[in-house]
């Protein structure tokens, strides 16, 4: 027998199997396969408390099953639609657009929605429906939605102001004006993925992000070729809590961008500069000195010992010299060149082979101190 409290995992698994049998039959209220209990406990499937139903459904990551359960009867539909906060439709290979149009008016309590696609399916009317019904949405993944236009960004700006995490990587049709508009209304953004958004990720958009999205912590600008120092310096000035920034392939940026980040973003932990060939030693020394400066002002800015670079990608930055990169490596012990812990990435920079992290140096000294054994 299954009560309402203190259920073991195996109890829930058994209950879940029976639940799906009922879901397949399509009639939870009159099914003879339902459980029969004594007074004070569940007697019919339709009597399952909402929290118990959701606990059972939580045993699976298969959102197809959750959607199927919501169609069994009105009680289950209301329970699922009210309690479900996370939904992924990435499993849908066909007709995702129609599925979104059908489901979003029901799942109005969603906070996380993943619509990642292998082949573009979504259209603007689907995103507009999301914006009309899912006003509490915090995380939205629209990556590789090639068909979406600025209509979608304008709709999200008005309908989902609480967004904190937005992934529109590969959405090549968005303009920088629409992105700037979204930034002006979605001011709680903490994580923004713009990788490959060449049109949208411009200096104009970054200036808007720096002005309005002061809580931003993670930004991916990979291969956004229109980004220059003007945009990055505005970002550094307006987003002091920035932790991760990917500028790989942003070929127009120079030392000025890195210097602005070193001075304005004391919590920066990961910086990608792959193929940024205008970066010179001046940028590296600014990073190396930034830790000392931030530590001096730590009591004012809230900087602690855990802050500091942990990942730095300077692959193909061929203008850099070993002394400058070694200075960065020495300033941030979390940067490693040793085997299995590569967080200072220097591929394609043959002149930097002499740069080593502290643990690699210590290992070499330890080996050198071992007594020679004749064979």
N, C-alpha and C positions, 0 to 999 in steps of 0.2 A: 504493500500500500504506500501511496505517496502523499505526504502531508504538505502543508504550505511552508514549513520552516525546516531548517537544519537538513536540507537535502544534500546527499553525497553526490559526487560527480557521476558515479555509476547510476544512481537513481535518475539524475537528469538525462543521462545518455539514453536510458531505457524510455523515459518519458518522451524524449525527443524523437525516438524512433516511432513510437506510437502516434505522436503528434503528426509526423509526416505521413503516416498511413492514413490518418484522418484527412489531412490536407489533400491527399490524392483522391479521397472519396468525395470531397467537396461538401460535406454536411457534418459540421462539428456538433450541431445541437442534437441530432437524432441518431448518431452513430451508435451501433451496438458494440463497437470496438472501444468505446470510451471507458474510463475507469468508474467504478462504483464504490463509494466510500461510506463510512459511518457518519452519523450526525457530527457536524463541526468541521468536516473536511470536504474536499472536492467530490462531487457526485456526477457532474457532467463536464465534458470538455469545454463547453461554453462558460462554465463557472470558474475556469482557471483565472486567477488574479493576473492583472496586466504585468505586474513585476515578475511573477513566476513564468509567464509566457515569454517575456523578454530574456529571462535568465536561461530558459531552455534554448531559445533561438541564438543566444550569445555563444553557444557551444560550437557554432559553425561560423566560418568566415565567408560562407557562400551566400552572397546577397540575393542570388536567384531564389534560394529557399525562403529567405525572409519575404521577398516579394510574393512568392506563392502562398505563404501563410497569411499574408494580408488580404488575400482574395478568398479565403475560406468562408468567412461569415462577417457580418458587420462588427461583432464584438472583437474578433481578432484584428480586423482592419483598423478599428479605432485604437486598439491597444498598440499595434505596431506603428501606426502613423503618428501617434502621440509620443511614443517613447523612443523611436529610432532617431538617433542623432548623427549617425555615420552611415554613408552609403557609397558604394563603388559600383559603377556600371561598366568598368573597363573590360569585363568579360563579354560584353555585347559586341558581336562582330558585324551585325546588321541591324538597321532600324533603331539605332541608339537615339536619334532625334525624336522619333515618335514615342519611344519609351519615356524619354524625359518629359515630353508634352503630357503624357498620360499620368506619370507618377508625381510630378512636383506639386500639383494642387492638393495631393493627399499628404505628402511627407513635408509638412510645413515647419517641423521642428528641427530640420537638419542643420547641423553645424559644420559637418565635413562632407564634401561631395567630390568624388574622384571620377572624372570623365575622360581619362587618358585614352587615346585612340591610336591604333596602328594605321588605320585608314580613315581619312577625314569623313565624318558623318554629321557632326553637329552643325546647325545653322542658327542664325540670329534669333529666330523665334523660340528656340529651346532655351537660350540664355535669358531672353526676355521673360519667359515663363518662370525660370528659376528666380529671377529678380522680383517678380510679382508675388511669389508665394513663400520664398525662403528668406525672410528678412533677418533671421538670426545666423545666417551662414558666416562662418569664420574662415574656413579653408576650402578653396576651390581649385581643382586641377583641370585646366582646359588645354593642356599641352597637345601640340600637333593638330590643333583645330584650324586647318588652313582656310576653311570656308567662312569663318567668322569675320565680320567687319566691325567698324567703329560703333555700329548700333549696339553691339554686345557690351562694349566698355561703358557706353553712356548708360545703358540699362543697369549694369552692376553698380555704377556710381550712385544711382538714385535708390536702388532697391536693396543693396547689401552694404550699408555703411560700416558694418562691424567686421569686415574682412580683415584678417591678420595675415593670411597666407594665400598668395595668388600665384599660380603657375600658368603663364601663357607662353611658355617657350615654344618656338616654332610657329607662332601665330603671325605670319608675315604680312597680313593685310592691315593690321592695326596701324594707325598714324600716331605721331607724337602728340598731336593736339588732343586726341581722345585719351591717351594715357595720362597726360597732364591734368585733364579734367577729372579722371578717376582719382588721381592722387589728391586733388583738392577736396574731395568728399569722403574718400576712404582713408582717413588719417590715422587709423590704428594699424596700418600695415607694418608687419615685422619681417616678413619673408616674401621676396618678390623675385620670380624667375623670368627674366626677359631674354634668355639665351636665344640668339638667332632672330630676334625681333629688330631687324635692321632699320625699318622705317620708324617704329615706335620709340626705340631707345636713342634719342638724340639729346643734345645738350639742353634743349628747351624742356624736354620731359624730365631730365635729371634735376634741373633747377626747380621744377615744380615739386618733385619728390623731396628734394632737400628742404624746401620751404614748408611743406605740409606734413610730411611723414617723418616726424622727428623720432619715432620709436623704432625705425627700421634697423634690423640687425643682420639680415642676410640678403644679399643682392647678387644676382647672376647676370652679368652683361657680356657673357661670352660671345665673341664674333659679332658684336655690334659695332660695325666699322665707322659709324658716324659719331661715336662718342669721342670727345676731346677733353683737354684739360679744363675747359670752362665748365663742363658738366660735372666732372669728378670733383673739382674743388668746391663747387656748390654743394655737392653731396656730402663732402667731408665736413663742411661748415654747418650743415643742417642736421646731420645724423651722427651725433657723437657716440651713440651706442652701437655703431656698426661693428659686427663681429667677423663676418665673412664677406669678401668681395672678390668676384671673379671678373677680371678684365682681360682674360685670354683672348688674343686676336683683336684687341682694340688698338689698332696699329697707329692711331693718331696721338695717343697719350705720350707724355714726356715725363721728365723728372718732376715737373711741377705737380702732377697728380699724386705721385707717391709722397712728396714732401707734405702736401696738404693732408693726406691721410695719416702720415706719421705724427703730424702736429695736432690734428683735430679728432682723431679716433683712437683714444687710449686703450680701448678694449679689443682692437683688431687682432684676430687670432689666425685668420687664413686669408692669404692674398695670392691671387693668380695673375701672373704677368707673362704668361706664355706668348711668345712671338711679339712681345712689345719691344721692338728693337731700338727704340729711341731712348730706352732707359739706360742711364749711365751710373758710374760710381757715386755721383752726387745723391742719387735716390737711395742707394744702399746705406751710405753713411747717415742719411737722415733717419732711416729706420733704426740703425744701430744706436743712435743717440737718443731716439725717442723714449726708450725705456728709462733711461736715466732722468730725462726731463719729467716724464709722467710720474715717476716715483717721487721726485721732489715735490710735485704738486698733488700727490695722491690724496692727502687729507681733504683737499678742496674738491677734487673731481671724482672721488670715490674709486680710485684705481687701487687694485690689490695685487698681491704677488702672483696670483694665478693668471693675470692678464699678460698678454705678450704673444708674439707670433709662435704658432705651432706648426703651421704649414706655409711654405713659400715656394711658388713655382716660378722660376726664372729661366725655364727652358727656352733656348733660341735667343736669349738676350745676350748677343755675342759681344757687346761693347763693354761688358763688365770685366773687372780684373779680380784676381784672387784675394788681394788684400781687402778690398771693399766688401766682398761677399763673406770673407772670414770674419770681418768685424760684426756683421749681422749675426752670423752663426754663434759667435762668442757672446753676444748680448742676449740671445734667446736660447737657453739650454734645451728647450723642447724641440728645436730644429735639429734633425738628425740626418747624417749622411751614411751612417753605418748600415750594414746589411740587415734587411728585414724591417727597418724603421725609417725608410726614406721619407722624410717630411720636408727636406730641402731638396727640391727637384731641379736638376741642372742639366738635363739631357740636351745635347747639341752644343754645349759650351765646353769645348775641348780645353780651353785655357784655364778652366776652374777645377781641374783634376786634383790639385793640391789642397783644396778646401776640405776640412774635416771637422766633424763635431767633437765635443769634449770627450765623449765616451770612446770614440774611435782612437783618439790620441792616448787616452788612459790604457786602452787595450794594447796598443802598440808598445807603450812603455812597460807594461806588465810582461809582455812577451820578451822584451829586450832584457829584462832583469832576471829571467830564468837562467839557471846555471847551464852552461854548455855541456851536453852529454855526447861523448865520443861514441861512435857506433863501431 
